[in-house]
Amino acid sequence: MSSSKITTQNRQRSHNVRFWRVWRDRLFVFGFVMAIVVGILGLAALLFDVLIDGLPFLNLNFLSSYASRHPLESGILAPLAGTIWIVGLTALLTIPIGVGTAIYLEEFASKNRLNRLVELNIANLAGVPSVIYGLLGLAVFVQFLFNGSRNVTAGALTMTLLVLPIVVIASQEAIRAVPSSYRDAAFAMGANRWQVVKTVVLPQALPGMMSGIILALSRAIGESAPILIISSLVWVTFVPVSPDSKFTVLPLQIFNWISQPQHDFRGIAAAAIIVLLAVLLSMNGVAIWIRSKYQVRPEQ
């Protein structure tokens, strides 16, 4: 076989390979785009349906009234206040413990077998179903620590256990993303380990940490299974005034309203969903603002 014929066959084979690679890449890109489009359209349809059902019921009276057996007289004052209490106490407990654990594991702890086992268990805890944390909180916090009192503190401690692994993992990843050259430069200038962490690592890792913290607190807002076990209250006609007060939260109240036979209850449930989404978007907006404020690009 002549060399020119071999060259022609090789070119033809190479052309066929490129042709199939191009079409394969286009097929995958089309599949990814369609997956995104389907997800966005489904989300848009759900939001549109919620807005259509809930906006007629969303007013000042709805925000300032307590739950009632009459749908047109019901409001979300008690569950909204309970949600704020739970999220606030959860943040106060989760942020220092989670960030401190991540700093210790990444910057101070030696990479031995024990610490690797701790990190593995933290990663495993992030995947435990939320109802398990609810049962744990009922046994440890409600029954043992507070002698059967189903109060705000018990709920906040339970939600802290739920979201703490997420905060630790996100903070670890943010710390690992800080270039090692930054640490080396600080050590070369005579800084000790804590000074490097405080002045170099934490400012650089703060945007990533805030993203993980907001995602974790957003999960805490939307969880209903642990709170159902801890609180089990849906018709609350008072606002929590202390960490020892009884409470309910928005997801639990929404679930109860949807289960009611009257059609108007579905409308006020949609209005409560709008309020819950507004709270979540506000938290994410704060996280984006903090990330944009403290994020320093390498060229700067």
C-alpha positions as CSV (number, residue, x, y, z in Angstrom):
1,M,0.0,0.0,0.0
2,S,1.4,3.4,-1.0
3,S,2.3,6.0,1.5
4,S,-0.2,8.5,-0.1
5,K,-3.1,6.0,0.3
6,I,-2.1,5.5,4.0
7,T,-2.0,9.2,4.5
8,T,-5.4,9.6,3.0
9,Q,-6.9,6.9,5.2
10,N,-5.3,8.5,8.3
11,R,-6.8,11.9,7.4
12,Q,-10.2,10.3,6.8
13,R,-10.0,8.5,10.1
14,S,-9.0,11.6,11.9
15,H,-11.8,13.6,10.3
16,N,-14.3,11.0,11.4
17,V,-13.0,11.1,15.0
18,R,-13.3,14.9,15.1
19,F,-16.7,14.7,13.6
20,W,-18.0,12.4,16.2
21,R,-16.3,14.3,19.0
22,V,-17.9,17.5,17.9
23,W,-21.4,16.0,17.8
24,R,-20.8,14.3,21.1
25,D,-19.9,17.6,22.7
26,R,-22.9,19.3,21.1
27,L,-25.1,16.5,22.4
28,F,-23.8,16.9,26.0
29,V,-24.1,20.7,25.8
30,F,-27.7,20.4,24.6
31,G,-28.5,18.0,27.4
32,F,-27.0,20.3,30.1
33,V,-28.8,23.4,28.6
34,M,-32.1,21.5,28.6
35,A,-31.6,20.4,32.2
36,I,-31.0,24.0,33.2
37,V,-34.1,25.2,31.2
38,V,-36.3,22.5,32.7
39,G,-35.2,23.4,36.2
40,I,-35.6,27.2,35.7
41,L,-39.1,26.7,34.1
42,G,-40.2,24.5,36.9
43,L,-39.1,26.9,39.5
44,A,-40.7,29.8,37.6
45,A,-44.0,27.9,37.4
46,L,-43.9,27.2,41.1
47,L,-43.1,30.8,42.0
48,F,-45.8,32.1,39.6
49,D,-48.4,29.8,41.2
50,V,-47.4,30.8,44.7
51,L,-47.5,34.5,43.9
52,I,-50.9,34.2,42.2
53,D,-52.4,32.4,45.2
54,G,-50.6,34.3,48.0
55,L,-50.5,37.9,47.0
56,P,-54.2,38.6,47.6
57,F,-53.7,37.5,51.2
58,L,-50.4,39.3,51.9
59,N,-51.1,42.5,53.8
60,L,-50.2,44.2,57.1
61,N,-52.9,42.4,59.0
62,F,-51.6,39.1,57.8
63,L,-48.1,40.0,59.2
64,S,-49.4,41.2,62.5
65,S,-52.0,38.6,63.4
66,Y,-51.9,35.3,65.1
67,A,-53.1,32.0,63.6
68,S,-56.9,31.4,63.6
69,R,-59.3,28.8,62.6
70,H,-60.8,31.3,60.3
71,P,-58.5,31.7,57.3
72,L,-59.3,35.3,56.5
73,E,-58.4,36.2,60.1
74,S,-55.1,34.2,60.3
75,G,-51.7,35.7,60.4
76,I,-48.0,34.7,60.8
77,L,-46.9,36.9,63.6
78,A,-46.1,34.0,66.0
79,P,-44.4,31.6,63.5
80,L,-42.4,34.5,62.0
81,A,-41.2,35.6,65.4
82,G,-40.3,32.0,66.3
83,T,-38.4,31.6,63.0
84,I,-36.4,34.7,63.8
85,W,-35.7,33.4,67.3
86,I,-34.6,30.0,66.1
87,V,-32.4,31.4,63.3
88,G,-30.8,34.0,65.5
89,L,-29.9,31.6,68.3
90,T,-28.7,29.0,65.8
91,A,-26.4,31.5,64.2
92,L,-25.0,32.6,67.5
93,L,-24.2,29.0,68.4
94,T,-23.2,27.7,64.9
95,I,-20.9,30.4,63.6
96,P,-18.3,30.5,66.4
97,I,-18.3,26.7,66.9
98,G,-18.2,25.9,63.2
99,V,-15.6,28.5,62.2
100,G,-13.5,27.7,65.2
101,T,-13.5,24.0,64.4
102,A,-12.6,24.6,60.8
103,I,-9.7,26.9,61.8
104,Y,-8.4,24.4,64.3
105,L,-8.6,21.4,61.9
106,E,-6.9,23.3,59.0
107,E,-4.4,25.5,60.7
108,F,-3.5,24.1,64.1
109,A,-4.3,20.3,64.2
110,S,-1.7,17.8,63.0
111,K,-2.7,15.6,60.1
112,N,-2.8,12.3,62.1
113,R,-5.2,9.5,62.1
114,L,-7.4,10.8,64.8
115,N,-8.0,14.2,63.1
116,R,-8.7,12.5,59.8
117,L,-11.3,10.4,61.6
118,V,-12.9,13.5,63.0
119,E,-13.1,15.1,59.6
120,L,-14.6,11.9,58.1
121,N,-17.3,11.9,60.8
122,I,-18.1,15.5,60.2
123,A,-18.6,14.8,56.5
124,N,-20.8,11.8,57.4
125,L,-22.9,13.9,59.8
126,A,-23.7,16.3,57.0
127,G,-25.7,13.6,55.3
128,V,-27.7,12.4,58.3
129,P,-31.5,12.8,57.8
130,S,-32.9,15.8,59.7
131,V,-35.5,13.7,61.5
132,I,-32.7,11.9,63.3
133,Y,-31.5,15.2,64.7
134,G,-35.0,15.9,65.8
135,L,-35.2,12.7,67.8
136,L,-31.7,13.4,69.2
137,G,-32.8,16.9,70.3
138,L,-36.0,15.5,71.8
139,A,-34.0,13.0,73.9
140,V,-31.0,15.1,74.9
141,F,-32.2,18.7,75.0
142,V,-36.0,18.5,75.7
143,Q,-36.1,15.5,78.0
144,F,-32.7,15.5,79.6
145,L,-31.5,19.1,79.6
146,F,-34.8,21.1,80.0
147,N,-36.9,18.5,81.8
148,G,-39.5,18.2,79.0
149,S,-39.7,21.9,78.2
150,R,-40.1,22.4,74.4
151,N,-38.6,25.9,74.3
152,V,-36.7,28.0,71.8
153,T,-33.3,27.0,73.2
154,A,-34.0,23.3,72.6
155,G,-35.0,24.1,69.0
156,A,-31.9,26.2,68.4
157,L,-29.6,23.6,69.8
158,T,-31.2,20.9,67.6
159,M,-30.8,23.1,64.5
160,T,-27.2,23.8,65.5
161,L,-26.5,20.1,65.4
162,L,-28.2,19.9,62.0
163,V,-26.3,22.7,60.2
164,L,-23.0,22.6,62.1
165,P,-21.3,20.0,59.8
166,I,-22.2,22.2,56.8
167,V,-20.6,25.2,58.3
168,V,-17.5,23.3,59.3
169,I,-17.0,21.8,55.8
170,A,-17.7,25.1,54.0
171,S,-15.3,26.9,56.3
172,Q,-12.6,24.3,55.7
173,E,-12.9,24.6,52.0
174,A,-12.7,28.4,52.2
175,I,-9.6,28.2,54.3
176,R,-8.0,25.6,51.9
177,A,-8.6,28.0,49.0
178,V,-6.3,30.6,50.5
179,P,-3.0,30.4,48.7
180,S,-0.2,29.0,50.8
181,S,2.1,31.8,49.5
182,Y,0.1,34.3,51.6
183,R,0.9,32.3,54.7
184,D,4.6,32.0,53.8
185,A,4.9,35.7,53.2
186,A,3.3,36.4,56.7
187,F,5.6,33.9,58.4
188,A,8.6,35.5,56.6
189,M,7.7,38.8,58.1
190,G,7.8,37.3,61.6
191,A,4.1,36.7,62.3
192,N,3.2,33.7,64.5
193,R,0.5,31.2,63.6
194,W,-2.4,33.0,65.2
195,Q,-1.4,36.3,63.7
196,V,-1.3,34.7,60.2
197,V,-4.7,33.1,60.7
198,K,-6.3,36.3,62.1
199,T,-4.8,38.9,59.6
200,V,-4.3,36.8,56.5
201,V,-6.3,33.6,56.3
202,L,-9.6,34.7,57.8
203,P,-10.0,37.9,55.7
204,Q,-9.3,35.9,52.6
205,A,-11.6,33.0,53.6
206,L,-14.5,35.1,54.9
207,P,-16.5,35.3,51.6
208,G,-16.5,31.5,51.2
209,M,-17.3,31.1,54.9
210,M,-20.3,33.5,54.7
211,S,-21.7,31.6,51.7
212,G,-21.6,28.3,53.6
213,I,-23.1,29.9,56.7
214,I,-26.0,31.4,54.8
215,L,-26.7,28.2,53.1
216,A,-26.7,26.3,56.4
217,L,-29.0,28.9,58.0
218,S,-31.3,28.8,55.0
219,R,-31.6,25.0,55.5
220,A,-32.3,25.7,59.2
221,I,-35.2,28.0,58.2
222,G,-36.7,25.5,55.8
223,E,-36.5,22.4,58.0
224,S,-39.8,21.3,59.5
225,A,-39.2,17.7,60.7
226,P,-36.9,18.5,63.7
227,I,-39.1,21.4,64.8
228,L,-42.2,19.2,64.5
229,I,-40.6,16.8,67.0
230,I,-39.2,19.5,69.2
231,S,-42.1,21.9,69.3
232,S,-45.1,20.1,67.9
233,L,-47.1,23.4,68.1
234,V,-49.0,24.9,65.2
235,W,-51.7,27.1,66.7
236,V,-49.7,29.6,68.7
237,T,-51.2,32.8,69.8
238,F,-48.2,34.4,71.5
239,V,-44.8,35.7,70.5
240,P,-41.7,34.1,72.1
241,V,-40.2,36.7,74.5
242,S,-37.2,34.6,75.9
243,P,-35.1,31.6,75.0
244,D,-37.3,29.6,77.4
245,S,-40.6,30.4,75.5
246,K,-42.6,27.9,73.5
247,F,-42.6,28.5,69.8
248,T,-43.6,27.5,66.3
249,V,-41.9,28.3,62.9
250,L,-43.1,29.2,59.4
251,P,-42.6,25.8,57.7
252,L,-44.6,24.1,60.4
253,Q,-47.4,26.6,60.1
254,I,-47.4,26.4,56.3
255,F,-47.6,22.6,56.5
256,N,-50.6,22.8,58.9
257,W,-52.5,25.4,56.7
258,I,-52.0,23.3,53.6
259,S,-53.5,20.2,55.4
260,Q,-56.7,22.2,56.2
261,P,-59.8,21.4,54.0
262,Q,-60.8,25.1,53.4
263,H,-59.5,26.5,50.1
264,D,-58.6,29.9,51.7
265,F,-56.0,28.2,53.9
266,R,-54.0,27.3,50.8
267,G,-54.0,31.0,49.9
268,I,-52.6,32.1,53.3
269,A,-50.1,29.2,53.1
270,A,-48.9,30.6,49.8
271,A,-48.6,34.1,51.4
272,A,-46.6,32.6,54.2
273,I,-44.3,30.9,51.6
274,I,-43.8,34.4,50.0
275,V,-42.7,35.8,53.4
276,L,-40.4,32.8,53.9
277,L,-38.8,33.3,50.5
278,A,-38.4,37.0,51.3
279,V,-36.5,36.1,54.5
280,L,-34.3,33.6,52.6
281,L,-33.5,36.1,49.8
282,S,-32.7,38.8,52.4
283,M,-30.2,36.5,54.0
284,N,-28.6,35.6,50.7
285,G,-28.5,39.3,49.8
286,V,-26.6,40.0,53.0
287,A,-24.2,37.1,52.2
288,I,-23.6,38.5,48.7
289,W,-22.9,42.0,50.1
290,I,-20.4,40.7,52.7
291,R,-18.7,38.6,50.0
292,S,-18.4,41.5,47.6
293,K,-17.2,43.8,50.4
294,Y,-14.5,41.6,51.8
295,Q,-13.4,39.7,48.7
296,V,-9.9,40.8,47.7
297,R,-8.7,39.7,44.3
298,P,-5.1,38.5,44.0
299,E,-4.1,41.3,41.6
300,Q,-5.2,43.9,44.2
